[in-house]
Amino acid sequence: MLNKRLLGLLAVMALLLAVVIPAAAITYGEPDAGAHPYVGLVGFYDASGNWLWRCSGTLIAPQVLLTAGHCTSPDGSDVPARAQVWFDEQVVLNPGVGYPDFGGVMGTPIANPNYHGIYLPNTNDVGVILLDTPVTNKGYGLLPTLSYLDKLATQRGLQDVTFTSVGYGLNEVKPRSVSLRTRFKALSHLVNLRSHLTDGYNLHTSNNGGNWAKGDASGGTCFGDSGGPVFYAQTNIVVGVTSFGMNNNCKGADFSYRTDSDAARGFLSQFVAVP
């Protein structure tokens, strides 16, 4: 198993930058405008109630929010005491305080015991938050069946296979940091499912601005989108959890941890029924 320390560092930067920068979102995308009300912004706290970092996540059951393993435990051992989830289109900061400490749904982060950092190809980068109270008025993301994406590994015309990423992270890194703390979405296309970086565990998608011939705007993820969903095409099937990138400019390529693998399903089956 290949240990990509650099990639692990980039993944954890999504957490570190969230402490230094107020937020960290979808690039080249557009406001979600109510399309995915079950995707939320997640704040994490220590046992004393101090703010730690932020990520994104998807409601997959009334009391289960799907997110990344490195969000619930950056190193696989240090787990935040509590989490709070906001499903607002835009999360407004408290003047002079920072992220609000109220108004969201409280929950307990559950780390994946098999996540120990970004060790490729199987990073086990999936975690959940068990919410204190059920959320029943937002709808839900759906989990895929086993090996749902395998059919795409040998399919021709991959540039026509689209995915939708959703999250609250940075909208721009350079020349300046732009964070709207607004739920954004962006379309991307499949690059690879079977390289040494993916090998059936990770989904490699594009992260570039511009338009395709069909007129669809393309984009990708950035710091703070970690844990957010990657939907197959424009459905509500969550085939990946935003995991890591190849540079700190949030350009070129995105990698998400596939939710249709045996490893991901084995972890998630403890909390929800997997199809």
DRENDO-1510 file (C-alpha; in Angstrom, 1 decimal, always signed):
<recs>
REC; n; res; u; v; w
REC; 1; MET; +0.0; +0.0; +0.0 .
REC; 2; LEU; +1.5; +3.3; -1.1 .
REC; 3; ASN; +1.8; +6.0; +1.5 .
REC; 4; LYS; +1.3; +9.4; -0.2 .
REC; 5; ARG; +2.4; +11.7; +2.6 .
REC; 6; LEU; +2.0; +14.8; +0.5 .
REC; 7; LEU; -1.5; +13.9; -0.4 .
REC; 8; GLY; -2.3; +13.2; +3.2 .
REC; 9; LEU; -1.0; +16.7; +4.1 .
REC; 10; LEU; -3.2; +18.3; +1.4 .
REC; 11; ALA; -6.2; +16.5; +2.8 .
REC; 12; VAL; -5.6; +17.6; +6.3 .
REC; 13; MET; -5.0; +21.1; +5.1 .
REC; 14; ALA; -8.8; +21.3; +4.5 .
REC; 15; LEU; -9.0; +21.2; +8.3 .
REC; 16; LEU; -6.0; +23.4; +9.1 .
REC; 17; LEU; -7.0; +26.1; +6.8 .
REC; 18; ALA; -10.5; +26.1; +8.2 .
REC; 19; VAL; -9.0; +27.3; +11.4 .
REC; 20; VAL; -6.9; +30.1; +9.9 .
REC; 21; ILE; -9.4; +31.1; +7.2 .
REC; 22; PRO; -13.1; +31.5; +8.1 .
REC; 23; ALA; -14.1; +28.9; +5.5 .
REC; 24; ALA; -12.5; +26.9; +3.0 .
REC; 25; ALA; -16.0; +25.8; -1.5 .
REC; 26; ILE; -16.9; +24.7; -4.8 .
REC; 27; THR; -14.8; +26.2; -7.5 .
REC; 28; TYR; -16.2; +27.4; -10.9 .
REC; 29; GLY; -19.6; +26.4; -9.7 .
REC; 30; GLU; -22.9; +28.1; -8.9 .
REC; 31; PRO; -25.2; +28.5; -5.9 .
REC; 32; ASP; -27.1; +25.4; -5.1 .
REC; 33; ALA; -30.4; +27.3; -4.9 .
REC; 34; GLY; -32.2; +24.6; -3.0 .
REC; 35; ALA; -31.3; +21.7; -5.2 .
REC; 36; HIS; -29.6; +19.8; -2.3 .
REC; 37; PRO; -31.2; +20.8; +1.0 .
REC; 38; TYR; -29.8; +17.7; +2.7 .
REC; 39; VAL; -26.2; +18.8; +2.3 .
REC; 40; GLY; -25.0; +20.8; +5.3 .
REC; 41; LEU; -22.0; +22.7; +6.7 .
REC; 42; VAL; -20.4; +20.9; +9.7 .
REC; 43; GLY; -18.6; +22.5; +12.6 .
REC; 44; PHE; -16.5; +20.5; +15.0 .
REC; 45; TYR; -15.8; +21.2; +18.7 .
REC; 46; ASP; -13.5; +19.9; +21.4 .
REC; 47; ALA; -14.8; +18.8; +24.8 .
REC; 48; SER; -14.7; +22.4; +26.1 .
REC; 49; GLY; -16.9; +23.6; +23.3 .
REC; 50; ASN; -14.1; +25.3; +21.4 .
REC; 51; TRP; -14.3; +25.6; +17.6 .
REC; 52; LEU; -11.9; +23.2; +15.8 .
REC; 53; TRP; -12.6; +23.1; +12.0 .
REC; 54; ARG; -15.3; +22.7; +9.5 .
REC; 55; CYS; -16.3; +20.3; +6.6 .
REC; 56; SER; -19.4; +19.5; +4.6 .
REC; 57; GLY; -21.7; +16.4; +4.8 .
REC; 58; THR; -24.8; +14.7; +3.5 .
REC; 59; LEU; -27.9; +13.6; +5.4 .
REC; 60; ILE; -28.5; +9.9; +4.5 .
REC; 61; ALA; -30.9; +9.1; +7.3 .
REC; 62; PRO; -32.9; +11.2; +9.8 .
REC; 63; GLN; -30.0; +11.0; +12.3 .
REC; 64; VAL; -27.0; +10.1; +10.2 .
REC; 65; LEU; -24.8; +12.6; +8.3 .
REC; 66; LEU; -22.2; +11.2; +5.9 .
REC; 67; THR; -18.8; +13.0; +5.8 .
REC; 68; ALA; -15.1; +12.3; +5.4 .
REC; 69; GLY; -13.0; +10.2; +7.7 .
REC; 70; HIS; -10.4; +13.0; +8.0 .
REC; 71; CYS; -13.2; +15.3; +9.1 .
REC; 72; THR; -14.2; +13.2; +12.1 .
REC; 73; SER; -10.6; +12.3; +12.9 .
REC; 74; PRO; -7.7; +14.1; +11.0 .
REC; 75; ASP; -5.1; +11.5; +12.1 .
REC; 76; GLY; -7.3; +8.5; +12.8 .
REC; 77; SER; -7.1; +8.9; +16.6 .
REC; 78; ASP; -8.0; +12.4; +17.8 .
REC; 79; VAL; -11.8; +12.6; +17.5 .
REC; 80; PRO; -13.7; +15.8; +18.2 .
REC; 81; ALA; -16.2; +15.7; +21.0 .
REC; 82; ARG; -19.1; +17.2; +19.2 .
REC; 83; ALA; -20.3; +18.5; +15.9 .
REC; 84; GLN; -23.0; +20.9; +14.7 .
REC; 85; VAL; -24.7; +20.9; +11.3 .
REC; 86; TRP; -26.4; +23.8; +9.5 .
REC; 87; PHE; -28.5; +23.1; +6.4 .
REC; 88; ASP; -29.0; +26.8; +5.6 .
REC; 89; GLU; -28.2; +27.9; +2.0 .
REC; 90; GLN; -25.7; +30.4; +3.6 .
REC; 91; VAL; -24.2; +30.2; +7.1 .
REC; 92; VAL; -23.9; +33.7; +8.6 .
REC; 93; LEU; -21.1; +34.4; +11.0 .
REC; 94; ASN; -21.7; +36.0; +14.4 .
REC; 95; PRO; -19.9; +39.4; +14.4 .
REC; 96; GLY; -16.8; +39.3; +16.5 .
REC; 97; VAL; -17.4; +35.7; +17.4 .
REC; 98; GLY; -17.0; +33.7; +14.2 .
REC; 99; TYR; -19.0; +30.6; +13.4 .
REC; 100; PRO; -22.3; +30.5; +15.2 .
REC; 101; ASP; -22.5; +28.2; +18.2 .
REC; 102; PHE; -26.2; +27.7; +18.0 .
REC; 103; GLY; -29.0; +27.3; +15.4 .
REC; 104; GLY; -27.7; +24.0; +13.9 .
REC; 105; VAL; -28.4; +20.3; +14.7 .
REC; 106; MET; -26.0; +18.9; +17.3 .
REC; 107; GLY; -24.4; +15.5; +16.9 .
REC; 108; THR; -21.6; +13.1; +17.8 .
REC; 109; PRO; -18.7; +12.5; +15.3 .
REC; 110; ILE; -18.0; +8.8; +14.7 .
REC; 111; ALA; -14.5; +8.1; +13.4 .
REC; 112; ASN; -13.8; +5.2; +11.0 .
REC; 113; PRO; -11.5; +2.9; +13.0 .
REC; 114; ASN; -9.8; +1.9; +9.7 .
REC; 115; TYR; -8.9; +5.5; +8.8 .
REC; 116; HIS; -5.3; +6.3; +9.6 .
REC; 117; GLY; -4.6; +9.0; +7.1 .
REC; 118; ILE; -4.4; +9.2; +3.3 .
REC; 119; TYR; -2.8; +5.8; +2.6 .
REC; 120; LEU; -3.5; +5.0; -1.0 .
REC; 121; PRO; -5.3; +3.4; -2.6 .
REC; 122; ASN; -7.8; +2.4; +0.2 .
REC; 123; THR; -7.9; +5.5; +2.4 .
REC; 124; ASN; -11.0; +4.5; +4.3 .
REC; 125; ASP; -11.8; +8.2; +4.2 .
REC; 126; VAL; -15.4; +8.0; +5.4 .
REC; 127; GLY; -17.0; +9.0; +8.7 .
REC; 128; VAL; -20.4; +9.8; +10.1 .
REC; 129; ILE; -22.1; +12.1; +12.5 .
REC; 130; LEU; -24.9; +10.8; +14.6 .
REC; 131; LEU; -27.4; +13.6; +15.1 .
REC; 132; ASP; -29.1; +14.2; +18.5 .
REC; 133; THR; -32.4; +14.8; +16.9 .
REC; 134; PRO; -33.9; +13.5; +13.6 .
REC; 135; VAL; -34.0; +15.8; +10.6 .
REC; 136; THR; -37.0; +14.8; +8.5 .
REC; 137; ASN; -37.8; +17.9; +6.3 .
REC; 138; LYS; -34.7; +18.1; +4.1 .
REC; 139; GLY; -34.8; +14.9; +2.1 .
REC; 140; TYR; -31.8; +12.5; +1.9 .
REC; 141; GLY; -28.9; +11.5; -0.3 .
REC; 142; LEU; -29.0; +7.8; -1.4 .
REC; 143; LEU; -26.2; +5.3; -1.1 .
REC; 144; PRO; -25.3; +3.3; -4.2 .
REC; 145; THR; -25.4; -0.4; -4.6 .
REC; 146; LEU; -22.2; -2.4; -4.3 .
REC; 147; SER; -19.7; -1.7; -7.2 .
REC; 148; TYR; -22.1; +0.8; -8.7 .
REC; 149; LEU; -19.4; +2.7; -10.6 .
REC; 150; ASP; -17.5; -0.3; -11.8 .
REC; 151; LYS; -19.3; -0.3; -15.1 .
REC; 152; LEU; -17.7; +3.0; -15.9 .
REC; 153; ALA; -14.1; +1.7; -15.6 .
REC; 154; THR; -14.1; +0.4; -19.1 .
REC; 155; GLN; -16.7; +2.6; -20.6 .
REC; 156; ARG; -15.8; +4.7; -23.6 .
REC; 157; GLY; -16.6; +8.4; -23.8 .
REC; 158; LEU; -15.8; +9.1; -20.2 .
REC; 159; GLN; -15.9; +12.8; -20.9 .
REC; 160; ASP; -19.7; +12.4; -21.1 .
REC; 161; VAL; -19.9; +10.9; -17.6 .
REC; 162; THR; -20.8; +13.7; -15.2 .
REC; 163; PHE; -20.8; +14.1; -11.5 .
REC; 164; THR; -22.1; +16.9; -9.2 .
REC; 165; SER; -20.1; +18.0; -6.2 .
REC; 166; VAL; -21.8; +20.0; -3.5 .
REC; 167; GLY; -20.3; +21.8; -0.5 .
REC; 168; TYR; -19.6; +25.0; +1.5 .
REC; 169; GLY; -15.8; +25.3; +0.9 .
REC; 170; LEU; -13.6; +28.0; -0.7 .
REC; 171; ASN; -14.8; +29.5; -3.9 .
REC; 172; GLU; -11.4; +30.7; -4.8 .
REC; 173; VAL; -7.8; +30.4; -3.4 .
REC; 174; LYS; -5.7; +32.6; -5.7 .
REC; 175; PRO; -5.1; +35.5; -6.2 .
REC; 176; ARG; -7.3; +35.9; -3.1 .
REC; 177; SER; -9.2; +33.7; -0.7 .
REC; 178; VAL; -12.9; +33.8; -1.3 .
REC; 179; SER; -15.3; +32.1; +1.1 .
REC; 180; LEU; -19.1; +32.8; +0.8 .
REC; 181; ARG; -20.1; +30.0; +3.2 .
REC; 182; THR; -22.8; +29.3; +0.7 .
REC; 183; ARG; -23.8; +25.9; -0.5 .
REC; 184; PHE; -22.5; +25.6; -4.1 .
REC; 185; LYS; -22.6; +22.9; -6.7 .
REC; 186; ALA; -20.4; +22.1; -9.7 .
REC; 187; LEU; -20.3; +19.6; -12.5 .
REC; 188; SER; -17.2; +17.6; -13.3 .
REC; 189; HIS; -16.4; +14.6; -15.5 .
REC; 190; LEU; -14.8; +11.2; -14.8 .
REC; 191; VAL; -11.1; +10.9; -15.3 .
REC; 192; ASN; -10.2; +7.5; -13.9 .
REC; 193; LEU; -11.4; +4.7; -11.6 .
REC; 194; ARG; -8.4; +2.3; -11.9 .
REC; 195; SER; -5.1; +4.2; -11.6 .
REC; 196; HIS; -2.7; +3.7; -8.7 .
REC; 197; LEU; -4.4; +6.6; -7.0 .
REC; 198; THR; -7.9; +5.1; -7.3 .
REC; 199; ASP; -7.7; +1.3; -7.8 .
REC; 200; GLY; -11.4; +1.0; -7.3 .
REC; 201; TYR; -11.5; +2.9; -4.0 .
REC; 202; ASN; -11.4; +6.5; -5.1 .
REC; 203; LEU; -13.2; +8.4; -7.8 .
REC; 204; HIS; -10.9; +10.7; -9.9 .
REC; 205; THR; -12.8; +13.6; -11.4 .
REC; 206; SER; -11.9; +16.9; -13.2 .
REC; 207; ASN; -11.5; +20.2; -11.5 .
REC; 208; ASN; -11.2; +22.9; -14.2 .
REC; 209; GLY; -13.2; +25.9; -15.1 .
REC; 210; GLY; -14.8; +26.5; -18.5 .
REC; 211; ASN; -17.7; +25.1; -20.4 .
REC; 212; TRP; -18.2; +21.8; -22.3 .
REC; 213; ALA; -19.6; +21.7; -25.8 .
REC; 214; LYS; -23.0; +21.0; -24.2 .
REC; 215; GLY; -22.8; +24.3; -22.4 .
REC; 216; ASP; -22.5; +22.9; -18.9 .
REC; 217; ALA; -20.2; +24.8; -16.6 .
REC; 218; SER; -17.5; +22.6; -15.2 .
REC; 219; GLY; -15.8; +22.9; -11.7 .
REC; 220; GLY; -14.7; +21.0; -8.7 .
REC; 221; THR; -14.0; +21.1; -4.9 .
REC; 222; CYS; -11.8; +23.0; -2.6 .
REC; 223; PHE; -10.8; +23.3; +1.1 .
REC; 224; GLY; -13.9; +23.0; +3.3 .
REC; 225; ASP; -15.8; +20.8; +0.8 .
REC; 226; SER; -14.2; +17.8; +2.4 .
REC; 227; GLY; -16.8; +15.3; +3.4 .
REC; 228; GLY; -19.3; +16.7; +1.0 .
REC; 229; PRO; -21.1; +14.5; -1.6 .
REC; 230; VAL; -20.2; +13.7; -5.1 .
REC; 231; PHE; -23.4; +12.7; -6.8 .
REC; 232; TYR; -23.7; +10.5; -9.9 .
REC; 233; ALA; -24.7; +12.8; -12.8 .
REC; 234; GLN; -27.5; +15.0; -11.4 .
REC; 235; THR; -29.1; +12.4; -9.2 .
REC; 236; ASN; -29.1; +12.2; -5.4 .
REC; 237; ILE; -27.0; +9.0; -5.4 .
REC; 238; VAL; -23.8; +9.8; -3.3 .
REC; 239; VAL; -21.1; +7.8; -5.1 .
REC; 240; GLY; -18.2; +9.6; -3.4 .
REC; 241; VAL; -17.2; +11.6; -0.4 .
REC; 242; THR; -14.8; +14.5; -1.2 .
REC; 243; SER; -11.4; +13.5; +0.1 .
REC; 244; PHE; -8.2; +15.0; -1.4 .
REC; 245; GLY; -6.6; +16.9; -4.2 .
REC; 246; MET; -3.2; +17.2; -5.8 .
REC; 247; ASN; -2.3; +20.8; -5.1 .
REC; 248; ASN; -3.3; +23.7; -2.8 .
REC; 249; ASN; -4.8; +25.8; -5.7 .
REC; 250; CYS; -7.9; +23.5; -5.9 .
REC; 251; LYS; -7.4; +23.0; -9.6 .
REC; 252; GLY; -6.8; +20.1; -12.0 .
REC; 253; ALA; -8.1; +17.0; -10.2 .
REC; 254; ASP; -10.4; +15.9; -7.4 .
REC; 255; PHE; -10.5; +12.6; -5.5 .
REC; 256; SER; -13.4; +11.3; -3.6 .
REC; 257; TYR; -13.7; +8.1; -1.6 .
REC; 258; ARG; -16.2; +5.8; -3.2 .
REC; 259; THR; -19.2; +4.8; -1.2 .
REC; 260; ASP; -19.9; +1.7; -3.3 .
REC; 261; SER; -16.9; -0.3; -2.1 .
REC; 262; ASP; -17.0; -3.2; +0.3 .
REC; 263; ALA; -14.9; -1.1; +2.8 .
REC; 264; ALA; -17.1; +1.9; +2.8 .
REC; 265; ARG; -20.3; -0.2; +2.9 .
REC; 266; GLY; -18.9; -2.2; +5.8 .
REC; 267; PHE; -18.4; +0.9; +7.9 .
REC; 268; LEU; -21.7; +2.6; +6.9 .
REC; 269; SER; -23.8; -0.5; +7.5 .
REC; 270; GLN; -23.4; +0.0; +11.2 .
REC; 271; PHE; -25.5; +3.1; +11.0 .
REC; 272; VAL; -27.8; +2.8; +8.0 .
REC; 273; ALA; -29.2; +0.0; +5.8 .
REC; 274; VAL; -27.0; -0.2; +2.6 .
REC; 275; PRO; -28.7; -1.1; -0.6 .
</recs>
